[in-house]
Amino acid sequence: MVKRSDELQEFLCNCGNKSLVEEVHQVEGLLKENYLLGVCVRKKQIPKYYVNRWSVSNLYKYNLRKGWRLIYTLLGTEKGITVLELEALPHPEYERRFGY
């Protein structure tokens, strides 16, 4: 199962970037088939922002077109693994968030 955070849902509804919205939707289909599709962020490199905001213990990034990054986490539920998409970031904002 793949879910979006409220923040990501609001961003995609208001961003006006139709190609980005379509790409995120396509990636959601891919994540349903393989939730390990993205690159796993090392635990010591997970920004405190994600730990404080969503209490994540794991974090993944998926490279979208035009320098965008989709950030997601995996949640264990009684129905199995759920992918929670947290946010989509342009590359400069992604670098700031991760301290690069």
C-alpha angles and dihedrals in degrees: 000000000000123000133177125225115244088248093055092045092052092046093051092047092052105031099087091213100124095181091053091050091049092048093050088050091051092049090051088061091050092048090054088060097039119013090184091064094113130065115273113235113224112251093241090053096052105116115241087235090074094042092050097041102040104010091236122180094182132034135189134188128204120197112232126191123283094027098299121141127206112210119201143162134208122238125194113224135168087263092054130258119355122195112218112196106210106183148333115231135186111238097258091052090045090054091050093048092050095040098242 
